[in-house]
Amino acid sequence: MKSLALLCLLVLATPVHAATPEQHYLDLRDRYIAKFSSAKESDEIYKQHDAALKELAGVLRGLVGPVTIKGLPADGKSNVDTLFKSDIGFGHLDGLGFASEGDKMQAVVTTTGLLTHWLREHREDGMPQDSGAAFKSDRFYYQAIQDAAFAKYAELPITKPASASAAVAVLGLRGNGGLKGAPDEIDVVAIKGDKVYFLATSDAVKTAEIPACERVWKQMMAKPVNKKDPRGDMAREDQAMAAYTTCFAKEAPSQSWYAAAVKKAQSQLELLPLR
């Protein structure tokens, strides 16, 4: 009897680690991914898929809470817009997504816990695991939203609100083809408490190509292709693009349009509920 009583006391004293709300969301999401990725596509499956996305959005609303971003609707949807692994847009950042008409402005609001988990899921894609490093990587802006690639051209200096633990702004170009050109998209990311805010604006600022960087591009593209590499042409272009954007980031502060880009980035940050 004494042994049984002691066992009962030990069971009662042992802490029960219930799944966190974030883990509940991830478990639910993963179950749906497994279901739809193995299902034969049909009208009924698409109907169930839409219902699943709405359910996930409801869970996310409970995690994120009410969100007000100036210029965007108050009712967010799941930023994860497909649960089929074979879809091109699979793997977007888990969070509530908001968009203006025509998608000129797009926002995602998530938690630091979901962000950390998402970064781990994309480790093999070359995603930096530290959030600060990720916010300075074009991979973050490419994989977090949309299905189009993103090239980061420069970081823009913005003033971080005292209430925020991090705030980053980048200037870049998004598209499905070549990513060399005059960048016009400004993206800002900020963290306040356990909430992460990401706001992307296309056609945000008018810039121009920089002659010095055009010369860098031409020099890099004039180099011979490594014929032993089956990706030789693409590898040369990737190297040329890296050199071009590095040059652009260096030369951008001296350009006539730069002050307007910085001002736009700051005003974009101020649309977020950070104060």
C-alpha positions in Angstrom: 0.0 0.0 0.0 2.8 2.4 0.9 4.5 1.7 -2.5 1.3 2.3 -4.3 0.7 5.6 -2.4 4.3 6.7 -3.2 3.8 5.9 -6.9 0.6 7.9 -7.0 2.4 10.9 -5.4 5.2 10.6 -7.9 2.7 10.6 -10.8 0.9 13.6 -9.4 4.2 15.5 -8.9 5.5 14.8 -12.4 4.9 17.9 -14.6 2.7 17.4 -17.6 4.1 19.2 -20.6 1.1 20.1 -22.7 1.7 21.0 -26.3 2.1 24.7 -26.8 -0.4 26.5 -29.1 2.3 26.9 -31.7 3.0 23.2 -31.6 -0.7 22.5 -31.9 -0.7 24.6 -35.1 2.4 22.8 -36.5 1.0 19.4 -35.7 -2.3 20.3 -37.4 -0.5 21.8 -40.4 1.7 18.7 -40.8 -1.2 16.3 -40.7 -2.9 18.3 -43.4 0.3 18.3 -45.5 0.5 14.6 -45.2 -3.1 14.1 -46.1 -3.2 16.4 -49.2 0.2 15.5 -50.5 -0.8 11.9 -50.8 -4.3 12.4 -52.0 -5.5 12.1 -55.6 -6.5 15.6 -56.6 -10.2 16.2 -57.2 -12.9 18.9 -56.7 -13.7 17.3 -53.3 -10.0 17.4 -52.2 -9.7 21.0 -53.3 -12.8 21.8 -51.2 -11.3 20.1 -48.2 -8.0 21.9 -48.8 -9.6 25.3 -48.7 -11.4 24.4 -45.5 -8.1 23.3 -44.0 -6.5 26.6 -44.8 -9.3 28.4 -43.2 -9.0 26.2 -40.1 -5.2 27.0 -39.9 -6.0 30.7 -40.3 -8.3 30.4 -37.3 -5.6 28.8 -35.2 -3.1 31.5 -36.3 -5.5 34.3 -35.3 -5.5 32.8 -31.8 -1.7 32.8 -31.8 -1.1 36.2 -33.3 -4.1 38.1 -31.9 -5.7 41.2 -33.5 -3.6 42.9 -36.1 -3.9 46.4 -37.5 -1.6 47.5 -40.4 -2.5 50.8 -42.0 -3.6 50.3 -45.6 -4.4 46.6 -45.3 -7.6 44.6 -44.4 -7.9 43.6 -40.7 -8.9 40.0 -41.4 -5.8 38.0 -42.3 -5.6 34.7 -44.1 -3.1 31.8 -43.8 0.1 32.9 -45.5 0.7 29.2 -46.2 -1.5 29.0 -49.3 -0.9 25.4 -50.3 -0.6 22.2 -48.4 0.4 20.2 -51.4 4.2 19.5 -51.3 4.4 19.4 -55.1 3.0 23.0 -55.5 5.5 25.7 -56.4 4.4 27.9 -53.6 4.8 25.3 -50.9 6.6 26.3 -47.7 5.7 29.9 -47.2 6.3 31.5 -43.8 3.7 30.3 -41.3 1.6 33.3 -40.2 -1.4 35.5 -41.0 -1.1 37.0 -44.4 -2.6 40.4 -45.4 -2.7 42.0 -48.9 -3.9 45.2 -50.5 -5.9 45.1 -53.7 -3.6 43.9 -56.5 -1.1 42.7 -53.9 1.0 45.9 -54.1 1.4 45.6 -50.3 1.7 42.2 -48.6 2.3 41.5 -44.9 2.8 38.5 -42.8 2.5 38.5 -39.0 3.8 35.5 -37.1 5.4 34.6 -33.8 9.1 34.3 -33.0 8.5 30.6 -32.2 6.9 29.9 -35.6 9.7 31.9 -37.3 12.4 29.9 -35.6 10.7 26.6 -36.6 10.3 27.9 -40.2 14.0 28.8 -40.5 14.9 25.3 -39.3 12.6 23.8 -42.0 14.5 25.7 -44.6 18.0 25.1 -43.4 18.8 22.8 -46.3 17.8 25.6 -48.7 20.7 27.7 -47.3 18.5 29.8 -45.0 20.4 31.4 -42.2 19.3 30.1 -38.8 19.7 33.3 -36.9 16.8 35.6 -37.5 19.0 38.7 -37.8 21.1 37.0 -40.5 17.9 35.7 -42.2 16.5 39.2 -42.4 19.6 40.3 -44.3 19.4 37.3 -46.7 17.5 37.4 -50.0 16.5 33.8 -49.3 14.1 35.0 -46.5 12.3 37.4 -48.8 12.1 34.9 -51.6 10.7 32.0 -49.6 8.5 33.8 -47.1 5.9 35.1 -49.5 4.8 34.8 -53.2 6.2 32.3 -55.7 8.6 34.7 -57.4 12.3 34.9 -56.8 13.8 37.9 -55.0 17.2 39.6 -55.3 18.4 41.8 -52.5 20.2 44.9 -53.8 20.8 46.9 -50.6 19.9 47.3 -47.0 18.3 50.6 -46.2 19.1 52.3 -42.8 15.9 52.8 -40.8 15.3 54.0 -37.2 14.2 51.2 -35.0 11.3 52.1 -32.6 12.3 51.6 -28.9 9.5 49.0 -28.5 11.0 46.8 -31.3 14.0 44.4 -30.7 14.8 44.3 -34.4 14.0 46.3 -37.6 15.5 45.7 -41.0 14.7 47.2 -44.4 15.9 46.0 -47.8 15.7 47.2 -51.4 15.3 44.5 -54.0 13.8 43.2 -57.2 11.2 40.4 -57.5 10.3 38.4 -60.6 10.1 35.0 -62.3 12.8 35.8 -64.9 16.0 37.7 -64.8 16.5 39.6 -61.6 19.0 42.2 -62.9 17.5 45.7 -63.2 16.4 48.7 -61.3 15.1 47.5 -57.9 11.7 48.8 -56.9 10.5 46.6 -54.0 11.1 47.6 -50.3 10.6 45.0 -47.6 10.7 45.7 -43.9 10.8 43.2 -41.0 10.4 44.0 -37.3 10.1 42.1 -34.1 8.2 43.4 -31.1 7.9 41.1 -28.1 7.1 37.6 -29.5 5.5 39.0 -32.7 7.2 39.3 -36.1 6.0 41.7 -38.7 6.9 41.5 -42.4 5.7 44.1 -44.9 6.6 44.0 -48.6 5.7 46.8 -51.1 6.2 46.5 -54.8 6.7 49.6 -57.0 7.7 51.4 -53.8 10.4 53.6 -55.2 11.9 54.6 -58.6 15.6 53.8 -58.8 18.0 53.4 -61.7 20.8 51.1 -62.7 24.3 52.3 -61.7 26.9 52.6 -64.5 29.8 51.4 -62.3 27.9 48.3 -61.5 27.0 47.7 -65.1 30.7 47.6 -65.9 31.2 45.0 -63.1 28.4 42.9 -64.6 29.9 43.0 -68.1 33.3 42.1 -66.8 32.0 39.1 -64.9 29.9 37.9 -67.9 32.9 38.2 -70.2 34.7 35.5 -68.2 34.9 32.1 -69.9 32.4 29.4 -68.9 33.7 26.4 -67.1 32.8 23.7 -69.7 33.3 20.9 -67.2 30.4 22.2 -65.1 27.0 21.3 -66.6 25.7 24.5 -64.9 28.6 26.6 -66.3 26.5 29.3 -67.9 24.2 29.6 -64.9 27.1 29.6 -62.4 28.8 32.4 -64.3 25.5 34.4 -64.2 25.1 33.7 -60.5 28.6 35.0 -59.8 28.0 38.0 -62.0 24.8 38.8 -60.2 26.4 38.5 -56.8 29.2 40.9 -57.9 26.6 43.3 -59.4 24.4 43.5 -56.3 27.5 43.9 -54.0 28.5 46.8 -56.2 25.0 48.2 -56.1 24.8 48.1 -52.3 28.1 49.9 -52.1 27.2 52.6 -54.6 23.5 53.1 -53.7 24.0 55.7 -50.9 25.6 58.1 -53.4 22.7 57.9 -55.9 20.1 60.7 -56.2 17.1 58.3 -55.5 18.6 56.8 -52.3 17.2 59.4 -49.8 13.7 58.8 -51.2 14.2 55.0 -50.8 15.3 55.4 -47.2 12.3 57.7 -46.5 9.9 55.2 -48.0 11.3 52.4 -46.0 10.9 54.4 -42.8 7.3 55.3 -43.6 6.6 51.6 -44.4 8.0 50.6 -41.0 5.7 53.1 -39.4 2.6 51.4 -40.8 3.3 48.4 -38.5 1.8 48.3 -35.0 5.2 48.7 -33.2 4.6 51.6 -30.9 
